Amino acid sequence: MPPPPPSLVEELVEEILLRTPPDEPERFVHAALVCKAWCRLVSDPGFRRRFCERHRSRVPVLGVLRSISKRSDVMTTHFIPTCSFRPRRDALRRWRAIDCRHGRVLLLSERGESTSKRWYLALAVWDPITGNQRNLPWVPRTDGTWRAAVLCAAAAGECDHLYCHRGPFLVVVVGTHRDGMISAYAYSSESDAWSEPTFAQHQICLSEEGRAAHAGNALYFKCDYGHDHHNSGILAYDLATRKMTTIDPQPMSSWHTELLMTAEGGGLGSAVVRGSQLYLWSRETTGSHGDMRWMQKRVVDLKMLIPATRFKVKQVTSADDNGVVYVGTNRGCFFVDLKTGWLREVLGLNSTDNIIPYMSFYTPGTSYSAYLIRISTGANMS
């Protein structure tokens, strides 16, 4: 009988596995089944960290969240996978997904309760990877428009957000009042409590189109002044000072076609659709006095990326803070990486579906391989 082939050097195995495409997490399960050594390798936290750092410019889209109501009184959020990842729950009955960032999903329950004629919002934060859901304390709802966002609790520059979905997080709720005031509440998962409200005087309405953008140490929400949808603006919420200010949008701004996002340099960005072209803008510091102004960076011709001869863009949505956008057209729905031109079609969606992309690293071998190691060593599973 010929001798068995020599074992691969562990460092070489790691280098091979580190090159696993981040949107093919099932390969880690296959690797964990090869032998104990590979099992231990993919279950090591250091390996997971190195894997995330290697693919930091290509955080995978694991799926999309679509909230629909089949009956007028029942809202359900469905997780539609775009790769082999499957959450423990793929349907959240009576919850609506309203935001997603840094591996966490912000949910809204429509079971609002009235106490002393004050309406409250019932919110929760769900981690699709771990399956954990934290129901937040009730927060007052204003008598005008409101928006909310979830994000990692680390200050700007203190976290790369590659694998922080298990850490502390913040939720910010901003709402308008009929008397022209704006109020904001901030929830911290570390204290499990909402802050006292902060107020500002701005006569605006918060837009229902699009989600908040996170850039630097601030959140940005689309808004318009009064009830004129053609006179739009941006509300900025400073996460450190909790102050709110308004800024002008870029020159091509319009109510239905502008998308707030994180620019390639990390600042506030904006994308505007005109026909089949996507105009990318960035708000940057210019001049010796440090004035902020909008600069058009480049134009992306979607006809060069989307494999259809004729199409009409129906929806554009930002996917987290990584330069990936979701484009819904009458010829299909696609994810487009604006930095690399990478494109993937998403099946089973309608171009008008209100969806939220979910982006995060997922390495199933880290939990499954630990289970295999315990079995192979005869450890007590109870």
N, C-alpha and C positions, 0 to 999 in steps of 0.2 A: 504493500500500500504506500503510495507516495506521501511524503510529509505534508502537513497542512500548510497553506500559504502563510508567509510571515504577516504578522499583524501590522496594520498601519500605525505609524507614529501618532500619538495622541494629538500633538500640535498640528499635524497635517490634517487629521480628521476635523479638528476644530476649524481650521481655515476653510475646509470644504463646506462644512455646515454653515459657517458664517455667510457664505455666498448664496444661501437658500433665498429665493425670492420672497419678500415679506408678505405677498398676497397668496402664498401657497403654504399655509401653516400646517397642513396635513403631513408635510414631509418630516416634521419633527416627531410625529407619532411613529412614522416608519423607521426613523433613525433610532428611536428609543427601543424598538423591538429587535434591533440587530444583536446587541449584547449589553452586559451590565455596564461596561466602560462607556459606551455611547449613551446609555441611559443616564448615568451620572453626569455626563458632560452637558447634555441638553437641559438637565434639571438644575444646573448650577446657576445661581443668580448672577454671577460674574459673566457667564456666557450670554445670558439674556441681555445684560447691559451692553456688552460688546456688540451683540447683534443689532440692537436698537441704534447704537452710535454709528455703526457701519452704514445703516440704511436711513439715517436721519433725514435725508433729502427726499425719501420716498416712503413716507408713512402710508400704509395701505388703507384703502377704503374697504372695510369689512362688510358693509351693508348700508342700507338706507332705511330710515324710519318713515312710515307712511301712516298718518292718522286719518281714519275714515269712520263714517257713521252709517251703518247699514239700516238702522232704524233711527228715527229722529231723536230718541232719548238715550242711545247707547253709542258712546265713542270708544273706539279701540285703536291702539297703536300697534302696527305690525312691523316686525323686523324682517326685512327682505334681504337675505344674504347675497353678496356679490363674489364670495369665494367659499371655501369649505367651512369657515367658521359658522357655528350655530350657537346662539345663546340658549341658556337653560329655559327661558321663556321667550317665545317668538311673538306672543300676542299679549298686550296689556289692556285688559278690559276696563273701560271707564277712565282711561288716562289718555291725554293728548300730549304728544311730544312737541315742545315749543322751542327748545334750544339744545345744542350739543357742542361740547368743547372739551378738549383734553381728556378724552375717554369717558366722559360722563354725559348722561342725558337728563335734561330737565323736563319733568312731566307736570301737567296740570290736570287736576281732578275737577270736573264740573259739578261736583257735589258741594257747591258753596252754601254756607250757612249765614243767616242774618242774626246778629246779636245787637240789640239796641239800635236797630235800623242801620247798622254798619255792615257792609259786605266784606267777606274775607276770602282770600285765595288759599286753596289747598294745593301745595306743591310738593314734589318729591324728586329726589335725584337717584337715578338708576345707573348701575354699572353693568352693561351687558356681558362683560367678560367674567366677572365674579358672580353675577346674578344678584348682588346685594342692592337693596332699595332702601333709602332713608326717607321717611316721611317727615317733612319739615313742619315746625309750628305754624299756626295760621298767621297770615300777614294781611293787614288791611288793604282793601281794594279801593282805588279812587273812583270818583264819579265821572271821570273822563276816560281817555285812552291810557293803556299801560303796556309795558314790555318788560321782559325778564331775560336774564342771561346767567349761565353757570360757567365757572372757570376755576383753574387751580388757584389755591390760596397764596402761592409764592409770589413775592414781589417781582417786578420786571427785572429780568436778567439773572434771577436766582434759581431758575428751573428751565431745563430745555424741553420739558413736556413730552419726553419720549416715552416714559413709562411711569407717570405720576397719578394714574387713575385711582390708586389705592390711598393716596394721601389726602391731606386737608383740602377743602374746597370752599368757594364763596358762591353765593347767589345774590344777584342784585335785581331789585324790582323798582322800576321807575314808572311813575304815573302822573297824569295831568288832572287838574281840578278845573271846574267850571269858572272859578274866580280868577283864573290866569296863573295860579301857582303850580309848581311841579314839586313832587315829593319823591324821595328815594329811600329805600330800606336795603340794608346789606345783612345777609345771613352768613355766619361763620360755623362750619362744621365742628370746629374745635370747642366752641362755647355752646353749640346747639341753641343759638338764640339770634333773634333779629336785633339790629342796632336801633337806636332812636332815629326817627326820620330826619332827613335834611331837606331844606326847602330852597327853591329859587323862583324868581318871578320871570316867567317867559310865557307869552301867549302863543302856544304851539299845540299841535296834535301829533301824537306819535304814529308813525306809519305802521300799517299791518303787513306791508310788503317787506320781505327779507328779514334777516336776523341781525343782531348786534355784531359789530366788528370789535375785535380785541387787538389793540396796538399799543405797545409800550406799557404804560401803567394806567390805561384808560379804556373805557368801553364807549362805543359810538353807536347811536341809534338814529335811523332816518326819521325825519319829522317834516311837518309843513307848518307854515305860519297861518293861523286862523283856519279857515275852511277852504283856502285856495290851494288845490293840489298842484298848481303850477308854480307856486312860490315855496319851494322846498328848502330844507336846511338839515343840519346835523346837530344832535344833542350829544355833548361829550360829558361823560361821568368820570371824574378822577378817582381812582381806586384808593389813593393814599389820603387825599384831603376830603373826599366824598362831596366835592363841590361840582356843580353842573353849570356848563356854559354852552352857548350855541355858536356854531361856525358855519360859514357859507360853504355850499357844495361846489364841486368843480363845474366849469362853464357848461359842460354838456349834460348836466344833470336833468333828469326828468323823473316824474313820480313812479312810473311803472318799469323803467328799464335800467335804473341805476342800482348797482350792487356795491355795498360797503364791504371791504375786505382788508386783510393785512397785506401791505405792499411787500415787494421782494426785499426791500431794505429794512423791513420790520416796522415801518410807520404806517399811518393810515393810508389805505388805498381805495380806489373806486374803479368799477368797471361799468361801461355803458355799451349796450347793444344797439347797433345801427345796421339793419339788414342782416348780413352774415358776418359782420365785423365786430370785434370786441375791442373797445378803446380802453386802455389801461392808464389810470392816472395815479399820482402819488403826491401826498402833501409833504412838502419839504421845506427846510430852512434855507432862505436865500438872503443875500446881501450882508453887509457888515453889521446891520442892526438885528439880525436874527429873525427877520420877518418870515412868517409861514405863508406859503402860496402853493397852489396846485400846479403840478407839472405833468404834461402828457408824456408818458414813458414810451409806449409803443402801441401798435395795433396788431391784433391777432386775427387773421382771416380764417374763420371757421370752415370755409369751403375747402381749405387745404388740409383739414384734419378729419372732418366728418365724411364718411364714405357714402355720400348721397349727392346726386346731381342737382336736385332742387329741394330745398327744405326751408322751413320758416321756424325761427326760434320762438318758442312759447314761454320758456322759463329759464332763468339762470340763477343758480344758488351756489354760495360759497361752501366749501367743505373744510371746516376748521380754519386754521391759520397757516396752511401749507401751500397756498398757490394752486390748489385743485378746485375746479368749479364743475358743477353739474349743469349740463345743458339739455333741456327738454325741447325736442323739435317734433314736427309732424311726421318725420321719417325715422324716429327712434330717439332714445335717451342715452346720454353719454357722460362719462367723466373725462375731463381734459386737464392735464397738468400744464399750466401755462408756462412753466419754466423749461420743460423738456419736450413738450408736444405729445407726450404719451396719452393714448386714448383707449378707453374701454367702453363698450356698449353695455347697457344695463337692460336686461330683458324683464318683461312682466310689468312695466310701468307705462302709465299714460303721460303724455307730455304736459298735461295740465295738473297732474297729481301734486299735491302740496307735500313735498318730501324734505327730510333733513338727512344729509350724509353722515355716516358714522365712521370715523377714522381712528385707528389705534393699532399698536403692535399686539400680536397675539401669538404666543408660543405654547401650544397645547402640550408639548412634551414636558414642560416644566412641572406640571401636576400629574399627568398620566405616567410619566417615567418614574416619579417617586413612588407611585402605587406599584409599578412593576418591580422596583427594587425591593420593596417591603415583602412582596410575594416571594421573590426569588431567594430572599434570605430567611424566609420562614418567620418574619416578624408578625406579632399579634395585630390583627386588623381591627380589633374591637375598639 
